[in-house]
């Protein structure tokens, strides 16, 4: 990515999103790369453009709620290391789970973007989302983002929602819209959002757009021609970025989603783009790759039982995994611990009434009572404990950044700390030889020649897999 950074920085973007849960996780789990060093590198190479991250509110980058001090320290350190814009969301749109991180981001001097996780259900209306935007404004956010992670927002809905927020919150409050391309309708939705007064839209360079990704930057710019609307983007620099990624993308062909066309079925299942590609892989590894259609039909039924939670990390993974288990094992024959917690309120308050029978099953499974308070209010201070545990690990450098890495991913961090000195690895396969490569760090050979053991997490369970690269 570093070869594209100068052109990206000079292109005129409002911000560049380059950090967050999945990228951080991939760094330490697969790439042997320090995510904090990655962030500092990006900031040094793109000093002019604000760097943006996606923050899961009280969940930060993980799948559980963290005590407030951990949230505050994470926001402070992220700002210190280069993040200028924090897009803060909660999977259930429970605004109680955003307040601590919004306050921490503003205290760190960064831009706090309050986020609406967009979804479609019998209870989700334009008026409901507009009210949420008004409450986010009252919380003190610097801007609002409509986050449509599953490409569900249709053109008229986009127009109505942007217009409604602008009228309720005032024209001065920035409104952004984030849409994926999976369903094939959202480039039109972006145009309608522009007509309604949206200030900023999310796109991806065309080389890595469409499918479960975003709409192409170049197509969006061309679409505005003759409309009276324009962007501040330097198209020539964008084309250079496109060419750069064309030249390297072949190395990563094995990781690209097989969903390359349009999937209007997503309007029913509502699975986000990233989750869709994960689920494909998950089912294939279980020898059930042919049962994807059944899972997509089961997801809306599970979601209805939860009270129509939006499907975004971590709720999408929780609902999606439960749907997979329902298909493979029988409906609710097996409950994951996370699904039980979701039903019992330990992720926050959902938008509607849950299925009481499934709540009862969750209660029996988890052996704990349902709650209605903010989940983080039940947490004891944990920073000192996390710090002492992290510092006891071989390879931990003693910084708050390392403690936060351990806090986010306690199962993965110990191995990463011990191997970090070997330098980055798994830089894709050479398109000509088919051999996986590493970055030749000092004292470290450039090509992987022997078996490699990967730890693969599937439905929350870890499995060790040994792979011998093709010679």
C-alpha positions in Angstrom: 0.0 0.0 0.0 2.8 2.4 0.7 3.5 3.0 -3.0 0.1 4.6 -3.4 0.3 6.8 -0.3 1.7 10.0 -1.9 -0.9 10.1 -4.6 -3.6 9.4 -2.1 -2.4 12.2 0.2 -2.3 14.6 -2.8 -5.6 13.6 -4.3 -7.8 15.8 -2.1 -9.8 13.4 0.1 -11.6 14.7 3.1 -10.2 11.7 5.0 -8.7 8.2 4.3 -10.1 5.3 6.4 -7.1 3.0 6.9 -7.4 1.5 10.4 -9.9 -0.4 12.6 -11.0 -3.8 13.8 -10.4 -6.0 10.8 -7.1 -4.3 9.7 -5.7 -4.3 13.2 -6.7 -8.0 13.7 -5.2 -9.1 10.3 -1.9 -7.3 11.2 -1.2 -9.4 14.3 -3.0 -12.6 13.3 -1.7 -13.1 9.8 0.9 -10.5 8.8 3.2 -10.3 11.9 2.9 -6.6 11.6 2.5 -4.1 14.4 -0.8 -2.2 13.7 0.5 0.8 15.6 3.6 0.9 13.4 1.4 0.6 10.4 -0.6 3.6 11.5 2.5 5.7 12.2 3.8 4.7 8.7 0.6 5.8 7.0 0.7 9.1 8.9 4.3 9.8 7.9 3.4 9.0 4.2 0.1 10.9 4.2 0.7 13.9 6.5 -1.9 16.2 4.8 -5.0 14.0 4.8 -6.8 13.2 8.1 -6.6 9.4 8.7 -9.8 7.8 9.8 -10.7 4.7 11.7 -13.8 2.7 12.5 -14.4 2.3 16.2 -17.0 0.0 17.7 -17.9 2.3 20.6 -17.6 0.5 23.9 -16.3 -2.6 22.0 -13.4 -0.7 20.5 -11.9 -3.3 18.1 -13.0 -6.4 20.0 -16.1 -8.4 20.5 -16.8 -7.5 24.1 -17.4 -4.3 26.1 -14.4 -2.7 27.7 -14.3 -0.7 30.9 -14.4 3.1 30.4 -10.7 3.7 31.2 -9.6 1.2 28.5 -11.8 3.0 26.0 -10.4 6.4 27.0 -6.8 5.2 26.7 -7.4 3.6 23.4 -8.9 6.7 21.9 -6.0 8.8 23.3 -3.3 6.5 21.9 -5.0 6.2 18.5 -5.1 10.0 18.2 -1.4 10.3 19.3 -0.4 7.8 16.7 -2.1 9.5 13.8 -5.9 9.0 13.7 -7.7 12.3 13.1 -11.3 11.1 12.5 -13.0 8.4 14.6 -16.2 6.9 13.0 -17.9 5.6 16.2 -20.8 3.2 16.0 -22.7 0.7 18.0 -24.0 -2.5 16.5 -27.4 -2.1 18.2 -27.5 1.7 17.8 -27.6 1.9 21.6 -26.2 5.4 22.1 -25.2 4.7 25.7 -22.4 2.6 24.2 -21.0 5.6 22.2 -20.8 8.3 24.9 -17.5 7.4 26.5 -15.7 7.1 23.2 -17.2 10.3 21.8 -16.0 12.2 24.9 -12.6 10.6 24.8 -12.1 11.4 21.1 -13.0 15.1 21.7 -10.8 15.3 24.7 -7.9 14.0 22.5 -8.6 16.8 20.0 -9.8 14.6 17.2 -13.0 14.5 15.1 -15.8 12.4 16.6 -18.2 11.2 14.0 -21.4 9.7 15.4 -22.7 6.9 13.3 -26.1 5.4 12.5 -25.9 1.7 11.7 -28.5 1.6 8.9 -30.8 -1.3 8.6 -34.3 -2.1 7.3 -37.0 -3.7 9.4 -40.7 -3.2 10.3 -39.6 -0.9 13.1 -36.8 1.1 11.4 -38.1 4.3 9.9 -36.7 7.5 8.6 -38.1 9.3 11.7 -36.3 6.8 14.0 -33.0 7.4 12.4 -33.5 11.2 12.3 -34.2 11.1 16.0 -31.0 9.1 16.6 -29.0 11.7 14.6 -30.5 14.5 16.8 -29.5 12.6 19.9 -26.0 12.1 18.6 -25.8 15.9 17.9 -26.9 16.5 21.5 -24.1 14.2 22.6 -21.6 16.6 20.9 -20.4 14.7 17.8 -18.7 16.7 15.1 -20.5 15.0 12.2 -23.0 12.3 11.5 -22.4 9.2 9.3 -25.1 7.0 7.8 -23.3 3.6 7.8 -25.0 1.2 5.3 -22.7 -1.8 5.7 -24.9 -4.2 3.7 -25.9 -2.0 0.7 -29.5 -1.8 1.8 -30.2 1.9 1.4 -32.2 2.5 -1.7 -32.1 5.8 -3.6 -35.3 7.3 -2.2 -34.5 6.2 1.3 -31.0 7.8 1.1 -32.6 11.1 -0.1 -35.2 11.1 2.6 -32.8 10.3 5.4 -30.1 12.8 4.5 -32.8 15.5 4.0 -34.4 14.6 7.3 -31.2 14.8 9.2 -30.2 18.1 7.6 -33.7 19.6 8.4 -33.6 18.3 12.0 -30.0 19.0 12.9 -29.2 22.1 10.8 -27.3 22.5 7.5 -24.1 23.2 9.4 -23.8 19.6 10.8 -21.7 17.5 8.4 -23.5 14.4 7.1 -21.6 11.5 5.5 -22.9 8.4 3.9 -21.1 5.0 3.8 -22.5 2.4 1.4 -21.3 -0.9 0.1 -22.0 -2.0 -3.5 -23.3 -5.6 -3.0 -26.9 -5.1 -4.1 -26.1 -3.0 -7.2 -28.3 0.0 -6.3 -26.2 2.2 -4.1 -24.3 4.2 -6.7 -27.7 5.7 -7.4 -28.3 6.1 -3.7 -25.1 8.1 -3.4 -26.4 10.4 -6.2 -29.7 10.9 -4.4 -27.9 11.6 -1.1 -25.9 14.3 -3.0 -29.1 15.9 -4.2 -30.4 15.9 -0.6 -27.3 17.8 0.7 -24.9 15.1 1.9 -21.4 16.5 2.5 -19.2 13.5 2.0 -19.5 10.0 0.5 -17.3 6.9 0.9 -15.9 5.2 -2.2 -13.0 2.8 -3.0 -10.5 2.9 -5.8 -12.0 1.0 -8.7 -9.3 -1.8 -8.6 -10.8 -3.0 -5.3 -14.4 -1.8 -5.6 -17.8 -3.4 -6.3 -18.9 -6.9 -5.1 -19.1 -6.7 -1.3 -16.8 -3.6 -1.4 -17.6 0.0 -2.1 -18.6 1.9 -5.2 -15.7 3.1 -7.4 -14.2 6.5 -6.8 -13.8 7.2 -10.5 -17.4 6.2 -11.4 -18.8 8.5 -8.7 -16.7 11.4 -9.9 -17.8 10.8 -13.5 -21.5 10.5 -12.5 -21.4 14.1 -11.2 -20.5 15.5 -14.6 -23.1 18.0 -15.7 -25.1 17.8 -12.5 -23.8 21.0 -10.9 -22.1 19.0 -8.2 -18.4 18.4 -8.0 -15.6 17.0 -5.8 -12.2 18.2 -4.8 -10.5 15.1 -6.1 -7.5 15.1 -8.5 -8.6 12.5 -11.0 -5.1 12.1 -12.5 -3.7 11.1 -9.1 -6.6 8.7 -8.6 -5.8 7.0 -11.9 -2.2 6.5 -10.7 -3.5 4.9 -7.5 -5.7 2.6 -9.6 -2.7 1.5 -11.7 -0.6 0.9 -8.6 -3.1 -1.5 -7.2 -3.7 -3.2 -10.5 0.0 -4.1 -10.4 -0.1 -5.7 -7.0 -3.6 -7.1 -6.7 -2.7 -10.4 -8.4 -0.6 -11.3 -5.4 -3.8 -11.5 -3.3 -6.1 -13.3 -5.7 -6.7 -16.2 -3.2 -8.2 -13.7 -0.7 -10.6 -11.9 -3.0 -14.3 -12.5 -2.5 -16.0 -14.8 -5.0 -19.0 -12.5 -4.8 -18.2 -10.3 -7.8 -21.6 -9.6 -9.3 -24.8 -8.2 -7.8 -26.6 -9.9 -4.9 -30.1 -8.5 -4.5 -30.9 -11.4 -2.1 -29.0 -9.3 0.5 -32.1 -7.1 0.8 -33.6 -10.1 2.6 -30.6 -11.5 4.6 -28.9 -8.1 5.2 -25.5 -9.6 5.6 -22.7 -6.9 5.3 -20.1 -7.3 2.6 -17.2 -8.3 4.8 -19.4 -10.8 6.6 -20.6 -12.4 3.4 -17.0 -13.2 2.3 -16.2 -14.5 5.8 -19.3 -16.8 5.7 -18.4 -18.2 2.3 -15.0 -19.3 3.8 -16.6 -20.5 7.0 -19.0 -22.8 5.2 -16.4 -24.1 2.8 -14.1 -25.1 5.8 -17.0 -27.0 7.3 -17.6 -28.9 4.1 -20.9 -27.1 3.7 -20.1 -24.6 0.9 -23.3 -25.7 -0.9 -25.5 -24.6 2.0 -25.0 -20.8 1.7 -28.6 -20.3 0.4 -30.0 -22.0 3.5 -27.9 -19.9 5.8 -29.0 -16.7 4.0 -32.6 -17.7 4.4 -32.1 -18.5 8.1 -30.4 -15.2 9.0 -33.6 -13.0 8.8 -35.4 -15.5 11.1 -32.6 -15.3 13.7 -32.5 -11.5 13.3 -36.3 -11.3 14.0 -35.7 -13.3 17.2 -33.2 -10.7 18.4 -35.6 -7.8 17.9 -34.3 -6.8 14.5 -30.7 -5.8 15.5 -28.7 -4.1 12.7 -26.2 -6.5 11.2 -22.8 -5.0 11.7 -19.7 -6.1 13.7 -20.1 -7.8 16.1 -23.9 -8.4 15.7 -23.5 -9.6 12.1 -21.0 -12.2 13.1 -23.1 -13.3 16.2 -26.3 -13.6 14.2 -24.6 -15.1 11.2 -22.7 -17.8 13.2 -26.0 -18.7 15.0 -27.7 -19.1 11.6 -24.9 -21.4 10.4 -25.3 -23.5 13.5 -29.1 -23.6 13.1 -28.6 -24.9 9.5 -25.9 -27.4 10.4 -27.1 -28.6 13.8 -30.9 -27.8 13.9 -32.6 -24.6 15.0 -31.2 -23.4 18.4 -29.9 -26.9 19.2 -26.6 -25.1 20.0 -26.3 -21.5 21.1 -23.0 -19.6 21.1 -22.1 -17.7 24.2 -22.1 -14.5 22.2 -25.6 -15.1 20.9 -26.9 -15.8 24.5 -25.3 -12.5 25.7 -26.9 -10.6 22.8 -30.3 -12.0 23.7 -29.8 -11.2 27.4 -28.8 -7.5 26.9 -25.0 -7.8 27.5 -24.3 -6.0 24.2 -26.8 -3.3 24.9 -30.5 -2.5 24.3 -31.8 -3.7 21.0 -34.3 -1.8 18.9 -37.4 -4.0 19.6 -38.8 -6.8 21.7 -36.8 -10.1 21.6 -38.4 -13.5 21.2 -39.1 -14.5 24.8 -38.7 -18.2 24.2 -35.2 -17.7 22.8 -34.4 -15.3 25.7 -35.4 -18.1 28.1 -33.1 -20.5 26.2 -30.3 -18.0 26.4 -30.9 -17.6 30.2 -30.6 -21.4 30.7 -27.6 -21.6 28.4 -25.6 -18.7 30.0 -26.9 -19.2 33.5 -27.1 -15.4 34.1 -29.9 -12.9 34.3 -31.0 -10.5 31.5 -29.9 -6.9 32.0 -31.2 -3.5 31.0 -28.4 -1.2 32.2 -25.5 0.0 30.0 -23.3 -3.2 29.9 -20.1 -1.3 30.7 -21.6 -0.2 34.0 -21.2 -3.8 35.3 -17.4 -3.8 34.5 -14.8 -3.4 37.2 -11.7 -1.3 36.4 -9.4 -3.5 34.3 -6.5 -1.4 33.0 -4.0 -2.3 35.7 -4.9 -6.0 35.3 -4.5 -5.9 31.6 -1.2 -4.1 31.9 0.3 -6.6 34.3 -0.8 -9.5 32.2 0.6 -7.9 29.0 3.9 -7.0 30.6 4.4 -10.6 31.7 4.3 -11.8 28.1 7.6 -12.4 26.2 8.2 -9.7 23.6 5.8 -7.1 25.0 7.6 -3.8 24.8 5.8 -2.3 27.8 4.0 0.5 25.9 0.4 1.4 26.3 0.0 0.4 22.6 1.2 -3.2 23.4 -1.1 -3.4 26.4 -4.0 -2.3 24.1 -3.1 -4.9 21.5 -3.2 -7.5 24.2 -6.5 -6.1 25.5 -8.1 -6.3 22.1 -6.9 -9.7 21.1 -5.6 -11.7 24.2 -5.5 -15.0 22.4 -3.5 -13.7 19.4 -1.2 -11.1 21.0 1.2 -13.5 22.9 2.3 -15.2 19.7 2.6 -11.9 17.9 4.8 -10.4 20.6 7.2 -13.3 20.5 7.5 -13.2 16.6 7.2 -9.5 15.9 11.0 -9.1 15.6 11.0 -11.4 12.6 9.2 -8.7 10.5 6.2 -8.8 8.2 5.2 -11.9 6.4 2.5 -13.3 4.1 2.8 -10.7 1.4 0.7 -12.7 -1.0 1.9 -15.1 -3.7 4.3 -14.1 -6.5 1.9 -14.3 -9.5 4.6 -15.9 -11.7 5.9 -18.6 -9.3 3.0 -19.1 -7.0 5.3 -19.0 -4.0 4.2 -17.1 -0.8 6.7 -14.4 0.2 7.7 -12.5 3.4 9.3 -9.2 3.7 13.0 -9.8 4.2 13.6 -8.3 7.7 17.1 -8.2 9.1 18.3 -11.8 9.7 15.2 -13.2 8.2 15.0 -15.1 4.9 12.8 -13.6 2.2 11.0 -16.7 1.0 9.0 -19.1 3.1 10.5 -22.5 2.4 9.2 -24.8 5.1 5.8 -25.7 6.6 3.9 -22.8 8.3 1.4 -23.4 11.1 -1.6 -21.0 11.1 -4.1 -20.7 13.9 -7.5 -20.5 12.2 -10.5 -19.3 14.3 -13.8 -20.8 13.1 -17.0 -20.0 14.9 -15.0 -18.9 18.0 -12.9 -22.1 18.2 -9.3 -22.1 17.3 -7.7 -24.8 15.0 -4.1 -25.3 14.1 -3.5 -25.9 10.4 -0.1 -26.7 8.9 0.6 -25.5 5.3 3.6 -26.3 3.1 4.0 -23.7 0.4 4.3 -24.8 -3.2 7.9 -25.1 -4.2 
